[in-house]
Amino acid sequence: METATTHRGTLGIDIINPDSCDLAWRMLANVKLIHTDPEKIWKTADNNIKNALKRYPPSPKEIKEKKQQWAKEDAAKKPSQPQ
């Protein structure tokens, strides 16, 4: 009998504004790790980082959309107020 194990990995990179110490940009990559060779795992991570950094800095439109998304998520987390 054979069993298969699936591993998932998450890589996060935060870019912090040095003047304000605020978060300027965040990248999260969630991938299924299909390799057991550390070199291949790092190559996959490196490719994810390169692809994410192609989208930095975000456009004004992307920033606006992300702020709207966060506002919706924040509103969904708040308990509803009785009227």
Phi and psi in radians as a Rosetta constraint file:
Dihedral C 1 N 2 CA 2 C 2 CIRCULARHARMONIC -2.012 0.35
Dihedral N 2 CA 2 C 2 N 3 CIRCULARHARMONIC 2.557 0.35
Dihedral C 2 N 3 CA 3 C 3 CIRCULARHARMONIC -2.154 0.35
Dihedral N 3 CA 3 C 3 N 4 CIRCULARHARMONIC 2.573 0.35
Dihedral C 3 N 4 CA 4 C 4 CIRCULARHARMONIC -1.988 0.35
Dihedral N 4 CA 4 C 4 N 5 CIRCULARHARMONIC 2.418 0.35
Dihedral C 4 N 5 CA 5 C 5 CIRCULARHARMONIC -2.035 0.35
Dihedral N 5 CA 5 C 5 N 6 CIRCULARHARMONIC 2.267 0.35
Dihedral C 5 N 6 CA 6 C 6 CIRCULARHARMONIC -1.906 0.35
Dihedral N 6 CA 6 C 6 N 7 CIRCULARHARMONIC 2.209 0.35
Dihedral C 6 N 7 CA 7 C 7 CIRCULARHARMONIC -1.893 0.35
Dihedral N 7 CA 7 C 7 N 8 CIRCULARHARMONIC 2.471 0.35
Dihedral C 7 N 8 CA 8 C 8 CIRCULARHARMONIC -2.069 0.35
Dihedral N 8 CA 8 C 8 N 9 CIRCULARHARMONIC 2.530 0.35
Dihedral C 8 N 9 CA 9 C 9 CIRCULARHARMONIC -2.232 0.35
Dihedral N 9 CA 9 C 9 N 10 CIRCULARHARMONIC 2.552 0.35
Dihedral C 9 N 10 CA 10 C 10 CIRCULARHARMONIC -2.174 0.35
Dihedral N 10 CA 10 C 10 N 11 CIRCULARHARMONIC 2.256 0.35
Dihedral C 10 N 11 CA 11 C 11 CIRCULARHARMONIC -2.060 0.35
Dihedral N 11 CA 11 C 11 N 12 CIRCULARHARMONIC 2.242 0.35
Dihedral C 11 N 12 CA 12 C 12 CIRCULARHARMONIC -2.160 0.35
Dihedral N 12 CA 12 C 12 N 13 CIRCULARHARMONIC 2.398 0.35
Dihedral C 12 N 13 CA 13 C 13 CIRCULARHARMONIC -2.288 0.35
Dihedral N 13 CA 13 C 13 N 14 CIRCULARHARMONIC 2.194 0.35
Dihedral C 13 N 14 CA 14 C 14 CIRCULARHARMONIC -1.936 0.35
Dihedral N 14 CA 14 C 14 N 15 CIRCULARHARMONIC 2.349 0.35
Dihedral C 14 N 15 CA 15 C 15 CIRCULARHARMONIC -1.892 0.35
Dihedral N 15 CA 15 C 15 N 16 CIRCULARHARMONIC 2.132 0.35
Dihedral C 15 N 16 CA 16 C 16 CIRCULARHARMONIC -1.852 0.35
Dihedral N 16 CA 16 C 16 N 17 CIRCULARHARMONIC 2.362 0.35
Dihedral C 16 N 17 CA 17 C 17 CIRCULARHARMONIC -1.235 0.35
Dihedral N 17 CA 17 C 17 N 18 CIRCULARHARMONIC 2.055 0.35
Dihedral C 17 N 18 CA 18 C 18 CIRCULARHARMONIC -1.185 0.35
Dihedral N 18 CA 18 C 18 N 19 CIRCULARHARMONIC -0.403 0.35
Dihedral C 18 N 19 CA 19 C 19 CIRCULARHARMONIC -1.347 0.35
Dihedral N 19 CA 19 C 19 N 20 CIRCULARHARMONIC -0.769 0.35
Dihedral C 19 N 20 CA 20 C 20 CIRCULARHARMONIC -1.814 0.35
Dihedral N 20 CA 20 C 20 N 21 CIRCULARHARMONIC -0.183 0.35
Dihedral C 20 N 21 CA 21 C 21 CIRCULARHARMONIC 1.068 0.35
Dihedral N 21 CA 21 C 21 N 22 CIRCULARHARMONIC 0.367 0.35
Dihedral C 21 N 22 CA 22 C 22 CIRCULARHARMONIC -1.602 0.35
Dihedral N 22 CA 22 C 22 N 23 CIRCULARHARMONIC 2.728 0.35
Dihedral C 22 N 23 CA 23 C 23 CIRCULARHARMONIC -1.171 0.35
Dihedral N 23 CA 23 C 23 N 24 CIRCULARHARMONIC 2.163 0.35
Dihedral C 23 N 24 CA 24 C 24 CIRCULARHARMONIC -1.695 0.35
Dihedral N 24 CA 24 C 24 N 25 CIRCULARHARMONIC -0.553 0.35
Dihedral C 24 N 25 CA 25 C 25 CIRCULARHARMONIC -2.905 0.35
Dihedral N 25 CA 25 C 25 N 26 CIRCULARHARMONIC 2.559 0.35
Dihedral C 25 N 26 CA 26 C 26 CIRCULARHARMONIC -2.378 0.35
Dihedral N 26 CA 26 C 26 N 27 CIRCULARHARMONIC 2.396 0.35
Dihedral C 26 N 27 CA 27 C 27 CIRCULARHARMONIC -2.126 0.35
Dihedral N 27 CA 27 C 27 N 28 CIRCULARHARMONIC 2.256 0.35
Dihedral C 27 N 28 CA 28 C 28 CIRCULARHARMONIC -2.190 0.35
Dihedral N 28 CA 28 C 28 N 29 CIRCULARHARMONIC 2.248 0.35
Dihedral C 28 N 29 CA 29 C 29 CIRCULARHARMONIC -2.144 0.35
Dihedral N 29 CA 29 C 29 N 30 CIRCULARHARMONIC 2.122 0.35
Dihedral C 29 N 30 CA 30 C 30 CIRCULARHARMONIC -1.939 0.35
Dihedral N 30 CA 30 C 30 N 31 CIRCULARHARMONIC 2.090 0.35
Dihedral C 30 N 31 CA 31 C 31 CIRCULARHARMONIC -2.385 0.35
Dihedral N 31 CA 31 C 31 N 32 CIRCULARHARMONIC 2.658 0.35
Dihedral C 31 N 32 CA 32 C 32 CIRCULARHARMONIC -1.474 0.35
Dihedral N 32 CA 32 C 32 N 33 CIRCULARHARMONIC 2.223 0.35
Dihedral C 32 N 33 CA 33 C 33 CIRCULARHARMONIC -1.534 0.35
Dihedral N 33 CA 33 C 33 N 34 CIRCULARHARMONIC 1.988 0.35
Dihedral C 33 N 34 CA 34 C 34 CIRCULARHARMONIC -1.785 0.35
Dihedral N 34 CA 34 C 34 N 35 CIRCULARHARMONIC -0.087 0.35
Dihedral C 34 N 35 CA 35 C 35 CIRCULARHARMONIC -1.869 0.35
Dihedral N 35 CA 35 C 35 N 36 CIRCULARHARMONIC 2.666 0.35
Dihedral C 35 N 36 CA 36 C 36 CIRCULARHARMONIC -1.911 0.35
Dihedral N 36 CA 36 C 36 N 37 CIRCULARHARMONIC -0.224 0.35
Dihedral C 36 N 37 CA 37 C 37 CIRCULARHARMONIC -1.357 0.35
Dihedral N 37 CA 37 C 37 N 38 CIRCULARHARMONIC 2.096 0.35
Dihedral C 37 N 38 CA 38 C 38 CIRCULARHARMONIC -0.964 0.35
Dihedral N 38 CA 38 C 38 N 39 CIRCULARHARMONIC -0.609 0.35
Dihedral C 38 N 39 CA 39 C 39 CIRCULARHARMONIC -1.102 0.35
Dihedral N 39 CA 39 C 39 N 40 CIRCULARHARMONIC -0.720 0.35
Dihedral C 39 N 40 CA 40 C 40 CIRCULARHARMONIC -1.228 0.35
Dihedral N 40 CA 40 C 40 N 41 CIRCULARHARMONIC -0.623 0.35
Dihedral C 40 N 41 CA 41 C 41 CIRCULARHARMONIC -1.103 0.35
Dihedral N 41 CA 41 C 41 N 42 CIRCULARHARMONIC -0.796 0.35
Dihedral C 41 N 42 CA 42 C 42 CIRCULARHARMONIC -1.179 0.35
Dihedral N 42 CA 42 C 42 N 43 CIRCULARHARMONIC -0.565 0.35
Dihedral C 42 N 43 CA 43 C 43 CIRCULARHARMONIC -1.137 0.35
Dihedral N 43 CA 43 C 43 N 44 CIRCULARHARMONIC -0.723 0.35
Dihedral C 43 N 44 CA 44 C 44 CIRCULARHARMONIC -1.082 0.35
Dihedral N 44 CA 44 C 44 N 45 CIRCULARHARMONIC -0.792 0.35
Dihedral C 44 N 45 CA 45 C 45 CIRCULARHARMONIC -1.079 0.35
Dihedral N 45 CA 45 C 45 N 46 CIRCULARHARMONIC -0.763 0.35
Dihedral C 45 N 46 CA 46 C 46 CIRCULARHARMONIC -1.061 0.35
Dihedral N 46 CA 46 C 46 N 47 CIRCULARHARMONIC -0.740 0.35
Dihedral C 46 N 47 CA 47 C 47 CIRCULARHARMONIC -1.109 0.35
Dihedral N 47 CA 47 C 47 N 48 CIRCULARHARMONIC -0.710 0.35
Dihedral C 47 N 48 CA 48 C 48 CIRCULARHARMONIC -1.109 0.35
Dihedral N 48 CA 48 C 48 N 49 CIRCULARHARMONIC -0.721 0.35
Dihedral C 48 N 49 CA 49 C 49 CIRCULARHARMONIC -1.120 0.35
Dihedral N 49 CA 49 C 49 N 50 CIRCULARHARMONIC -0.814 0.35
Dihedral C 49 N 50 CA 50 C 50 CIRCULARHARMONIC -1.047 0.35
Dihedral N 50 CA 50 C 50 N 51 CIRCULARHARMONIC -0.760 0.35
Dihedral C 50 N 51 CA 51 C 51 CIRCULARHARMONIC -1.135 0.35
Dihedral N 51 CA 51 C 51 N 52 CIRCULARHARMONIC -0.687 0.35
Dihedral C 51 N 52 CA 52 C 52 CIRCULARHARMONIC -1.182 0.35
Dihedral N 52 CA 52 C 52 N 53 CIRCULARHARMONIC -0.736 0.35
Dihedral C 52 N 53 CA 53 C 53 CIRCULARHARMONIC -1.222 0.35
Dihedral N 53 CA 53 C 53 N 54 CIRCULARHARMONIC -0.274 0.35
Dihedral C 53 N 54 CA 54 C 54 CIRCULARHARMONIC -1.154 0.35
Dihedral N 54 CA 54 C 54 N 55 CIRCULARHARMONIC -0.418 0.35
Dihedral C 54 N 55 CA 55 C 55 CIRCULARHARMONIC -1.649 0.35
Dihedral N 55 CA 55 C 55 N 56 CIRCULARHARMONIC 0.179 0.35
Dihedral C 55 N 56 CA 56 C 56 CIRCULARHARMONIC -1.884 0.35
Dihedral N 56 CA 56 C 56 N 57 CIRCULARHARMONIC 2.380 0.35
Dihedral C 56 N 57 CA 57 C 57 CIRCULARHARMONIC -1.357 0.35
Dihedral N 57 CA 57 C 57 N 58 CIRCULARHARMONIC 2.686 0.35
Dihedral C 57 N 58 CA 58 C 58 CIRCULARHARMONIC -1.219 0.35
Dihedral N 58 CA 58 C 58 N 59 CIRCULARHARMONIC 2.637 0.35
Dihedral C 58 N 59 CA 59 C 59 CIRCULARHARMONIC -1.274 0.35
Dihedral N 59 CA 59 C 59 N 60 CIRCULARHARMONIC 2.802 0.35
Dihedral C 59 N 60 CA 60 C 60 CIRCULARHARMONIC -0.977 0.35
Dihedral N 60 CA 60 C 60 N 61 CIRCULARHARMONIC -0.639 0.35
Dihedral C 60 N 61 CA 61 C 61 CIRCULARHARMONIC -1.119 0.35
Dihedral N 61 CA 61 C 61 N 62 CIRCULARHARMONIC -0.759 0.35
Dihedral C 61 N 62 CA 62 C 62 CIRCULARHARMONIC -1.118 0.35
Dihedral N 62 CA 62 C 62 N 63 CIRCULARHARMONIC -0.683 0.35
Dihedral C 62 N 63 CA 63 C 63 CIRCULARHARMONIC -1.098 0.35
Dihedral N 63 CA 63 C 63 N 64 CIRCULARHARMONIC -0.795 0.35
Dihedral C 63 N 64 CA 64 C 64 CIRCULARHARMONIC -1.073 0.35
Dihedral N 64 CA 64 C 64 N 65 CIRCULARHARMONIC -0.790 0.35
Dihedral C 64 N 65 CA 65 C 65 CIRCULARHARMONIC -1.089 0.35
Dihedral N 65 CA 65 C 65 N 66 CIRCULARHARMONIC -0.712 0.35
Dihedral C 65 N 66 CA 66 C 66 CIRCULARHARMONIC -1.155 0.35
Dihedral N 66 CA 66 C 66 N 67 CIRCULARHARMONIC -0.712 0.35
Dihedral C 66 N 67 CA 67 C 67 CIRCULARHARMONIC -1.110 0.35
Dihedral N 67 CA 67 C 67 N 68 CIRCULARHARMONIC -0.671 0.35
Dihedral C 67 N 68 CA 68 C 68 CIRCULARHARMONIC -1.143 0.35
Dihedral N 68 CA 68 C 68 N 69 CIRCULARHARMONIC -0.702 0.35
Dihedral C 68 N 69 CA 69 C 69 CIRCULARHARMONIC -1.091 0.35
Dihedral N 69 CA 69 C 69 N 70 CIRCULARHARMONIC -0.796 0.35
Dihedral C 69 N 70 CA 70 C 70 CIRCULARHARMONIC -1.096 0.35
Dihedral N 70 CA 70 C 70 N 71 CIRCULARHARMONIC -0.695 0.35
Dihedral C 70 N 71 CA 71 C 71 CIRCULARHARMONIC -1.089 0.35
Dihedral N 71 CA 71 C 71 N 72 CIRCULARHARMONIC -0.731 0.35
Dihedral C 71 N 72 CA 72 C 72 CIRCULARHARMONIC -1.115 0.35
Dihedral N 72 CA 72 C 72 N 73 CIRCULARHARMONIC -0.751 0.35
Dihedral C 72 N 73 CA 73 C 73 CIRCULARHARMONIC -1.132 0.35
Dihedral N 73 CA 73 C 73 N 74 CIRCULARHARMONIC -0.720 0.35
Dihedral C 73 N 74 CA 74 C 74 CIRCULARHARMONIC -1.112 0.35
Dihedral N 74 CA 74 C 74 N 75 CIRCULARHARMONIC -0.733 0.35
Dihedral C 74 N 75 CA 75 C 75 CIRCULARHARMONIC -1.115 0.35
Dihedral N 75 CA 75 C 75 N 76 CIRCULARHARMONIC -0.641 0.35
Dihedral C 75 N 76 CA 76 C 76 CIRCULARHARMONIC -1.229 0.35
Dihedral N 76 CA 76 C 76 N 77 CIRCULARHARMONIC -0.469 0.35
Dihedral C 76 N 77 CA 77 C 77 CIRCULARHARMONIC -1.383 0.35
Dihedral N 77 CA 77 C 77 N 78 CIRCULARHARMONIC -0.475 0.35
Dihedral C 77 N 78 CA 78 C 78 CIRCULARHARMONIC -1.276 0.35
Dihedral N 78 CA 78 C 78 N 79 CIRCULARHARMONIC 2.378 0.35
Dihedral C 78 N 79 CA 79 C 79 CIRCULARHARMONIC -1.185 0.35
Dihedral N 79 CA 79 C 79 N 80 CIRCULARHARMONIC 2.535 0.35
Dihedral C 79 N 80 CA 80 C 80 CIRCULARHARMONIC -1.213 0.35
Dihedral N 80 CA 80 C 80 N 81 CIRCULARHARMONIC 2.478 0.35
Dihedral C 80 N 81 CA 81 C 81 CIRCULARHARMONIC -1.536 0.35
Dihedral N 81 CA 81 C 81 N 82 CIRCULARHARMONIC 2.296 0.35
Dihedral C 81 N 82 CA 82 C 82 CIRCULARHARMONIC -1.210 0.35
Dihedral N 82 CA 82 C 82 N 83 CIRCULARHARMONIC 2.528 0.35
